Amino acid sequence: MYELYDNSGLTASDIIALLDIDKGYLSRILRRFDKSKLINKAVSPADKRAAIIALTAQGKKEFEVLDQASSKQVAEVFGHLTESDGITLVQKFKEIQQILNKKKISLEDINIRSTLKTGDLGYVVYRHGLLYSQEYNYGLSFETYVAAGMYEFYKNYDPALDRVWICEHENNIVGFVLLMHREQHTAQLRYFYLEPAYRGIGLGKKLMQLFMDFLKEKGYQSAYLWTTHELQTAASLYTRYGFKLTEEKESTAFEKTVKEQRYDLLTVE
């Protein structure tokens, strides 16, 4: 009824194309509508074999009643949400859609930029805090740790020595990593993350290769990173690019007991 109300001059074939609906099922619906005097049919001037279907005055009235009831129901379900809640809900729906469409996403669909924009650092801090809470049960102290590190990075940012790689798909940030210069021609890899729907498509490897290429381009002699023992998938990626586990210590800094691990790349090839 919505399509008939919102569009004029539709044939049954048009409705099938719009809704991807079974022909037999649509035929039964239209017969019921016709019997209830909700639609009229007229021969199409473009094709005498087809019929133009339109809502009658009674049909339009019936749709408007249904539309108002639907709007009321939506308001009852979502009306109490704050603006922030609404933004979060939309983001979750997008994540669901991305998961369902995962097979359709390829590395070529991802745009990777290396220039910072307003909101980037805050958003990455937020996503780190939320994802690590959901996936590893890290506490609020982890988010503040990331925020402090982001501030340190920005305060000392030198575009000739430092670099960010921000992955975007459909104008949403879906991955991130940064390289931060340290003393004695050493670089630190920090805040590597991928949204769940974008794991397993080669994006992690792409980011690591960009990191390694920049290391070599800028003449860094070594690099290192800190992680925890729980992030085994990430660790296997680091070791694939030559990083080796050099230090391990128990910590409760993130409001749970973990083993903090340092990986070093001692030779940049």
N, C-alpha and C positions, 0 to 999 in steps of 0.2 A: 504493500500500500504506500510505503514511503516513496518508492521509486515512481509510482504512478502520480503521486501528489506533487513530487518535486520536479518531474519531467513531463513534457507534453510530446505527443506523437510517438509513443513507444509501441512496438509490436511485441509479440511473445518472444520472438528471436532476440530482440533488444534486451528484454528482461533476463533471458537466459545468459546472455553475454555479460551483463552487468553483475549478476548475482552468482554466476557459475552454478546454476540450479538445474536439477534433473528435469528434462522436458515433460515426462509423465507426471511428476510431482507438481510442476507449475500448472499443467493442464487441469489437475484436480482442484487446485486452489482457485484458478480462474472460474471454473464451473460453479464453485461454491459462492464466489463473489457475485457472479452473474445471477445466480438463483436468489441471492439476498439483495439484488438491485443496487449493488455497490459500484458496478462498472457498466460502461457502454462500449460497444464495439462498432467500428465503422470501417468500410473498405479503404485500404491505403491507396491514395492517388498515385503513389510511386510503384506499387505492385498490387495488382488486383487479387493476387492469391493471399495476401496478408491483411490482417485487420489491425487498425489502430485502436488501442485500448486506453480508455480514460475513466477517471472516477466520476461518478454521478455526484449531484449535490449531496445526496444522502451518504455517498462514499466518502466525500471530503469531510463531511460532518463527523462521520464515524472515525476517520483518521485523526482529526483534531482532538477528539475525546481521548483516543489512545495515546496521542503525542503528549497531551497535557498530563495524563496519568504517568507516562514514562518519565517526563521531566520531574514530576513530583517525587517519583521513586528514586531517581538519581540524586535529587536534593536531599532526601532523607538519608541516603547512604553516605554522601560525600559533603553535605552542607556544613558539618561541624569541623571540617578540616581547616587548618590554618594555611596560609600561602606556602609556608615552608613544607607542610605536610603534602600539599598538592605537588610541589616540585619533586619531592622524594618519591611520591607515588608514580608520577610520570616517568622518572628515572628507572623505577623498578619495572614498569611496563616495558620500557625500552630494553632493559636487560633480558626480560623474558623473550621479547621478540628477537633479540640478538642470539640468544641460546637456540631458539627454534630455527633460526635461519643460519646457524653456524656453518653448515655445509656450503652455504652460498658465499660466505665471506672468504676472500683470498687476500694474500699479502699485498696484491696490487690495489686492493680497495683502501688501503691504509695510507694516509698522508703523514709523513714524519717531518716535523719542522724543528729548527734549532734556535729559534728566536723566542724570547720570553714575552708573554702578554700579561696584562693585568688579570689577576685571578688564577693564573696557572699554579703558582706555588701554593696558594691557599687550598686550591682544589685537590692537589696531589697530597697535601697533608691530610685533608679530610678523608680522601679515599684510602690512604694508608691506614689511618686510624680505624675506619669502619671495616675494611677487608680483613685486617689482622685481628680485629676483635671477633669477627664472624668465623674466620677460618682457623685461628690459633688461640683464641681466647686471651689476647693481650689486652692489658688494661689501658686506662686513660694516659698513664705515664708514657706509654709508647708513642701516642699521638703528640704529646708535648716534646718528646725526644726528637721526633721527626721535624716538628715546628722549629725547634732550636737549631737543628742542623740546616734547615732551609734558610733560616735567618743568617747563619754563619756563611752559607754559600753566597747569598745575595750581597751581604756586606763586603765580601772579599772578591766579588765577581769580576773577572778580567776576561773579556771576550777573546783575547788572544791565547789564553791558557785554559779557560773553562768552557764547558759545553753542556747544553741540555738537549735531549732528544725527546720530543713530545709527539706521541702517536695519536692521530685523530681519525675517527670514522664518523661520517655524517655529522660533523661539527661537535662531536663529543670526544673528550680525552679518554683513550682506552689503554694507554701504556706510557711509561716514563722511565728514564734513567738519566743520571747526570755524572759528569766527570768534574772533579774538583781538584785544583792544583794544591800540592803540598810542597814542603821543603825538599831540597836535594833532588830535584828533577823527578819527583814522585807524584803520582796521581791517585786519587781515591774514587772508586766507583760507589755511588750511593743511590738509594731509593728506587731501585729497579722494581717495577711492578707492572703486571698486565691484568686487565679486567678478565674475569673468568671466561667470558664468551670468546675471548681473543687468544686463548692459550691453545697451543697445538697446531697453529697455522704457519709457524716459522718466524713469527714476529720477534720472539726472544732472541733467536739466532741473529736476526737482522740487526737488532739493537746492539748485541755484543760485537758484531763485526764493525758497526759504525764506531763503537767505543775503541776497538783495537786500531782501526784505521786512524783515528784522531790521535791516539797515543803515539803512533809511529810518525804521523805528520808533524807533530809538535816536538818530537825528540825526547819524549819522556823515557827515562831509563828503567823505571819500575812502576808497579801499581799494586794497590791492595784494596780490600773491602772487608767489611764486617757483616756477618749474618748470624743465624742461629742454627742449631742442629736439626730443627724441624723442617727447614726449607731445603729438602734433599733434591727436589727437581731443579731448583735454581743452582744449587751447589754442583750438580752434574754438568750444568751448562758452563759454569765458571771453569771447572777443571778441563772441560773440552777445549777451552781457549788458553790453557797453560797455567791457570792459577792453581796453587797448591796450599793445602791446609798447613798453617805454620803455628797457630796458637789456639788454645781452647780453654775457656774458663767458665765456671758455673756462675749464674747470675739470677737475681730476682728483680732486676730493674724494671721489667715490664709486668710486674704484679703476678708472676708465675715463675717457677723454676725452669730455666733453660740453660743450654750451653752456648755461650757466645763463641763464635768461631771467626778467626781471621784467616783470610786467604791472600796469598801474595803471588804476584807475577814478577819474577826477579829479572827476567830478560825480555825486552820488547823486541820482537823480530819484525 
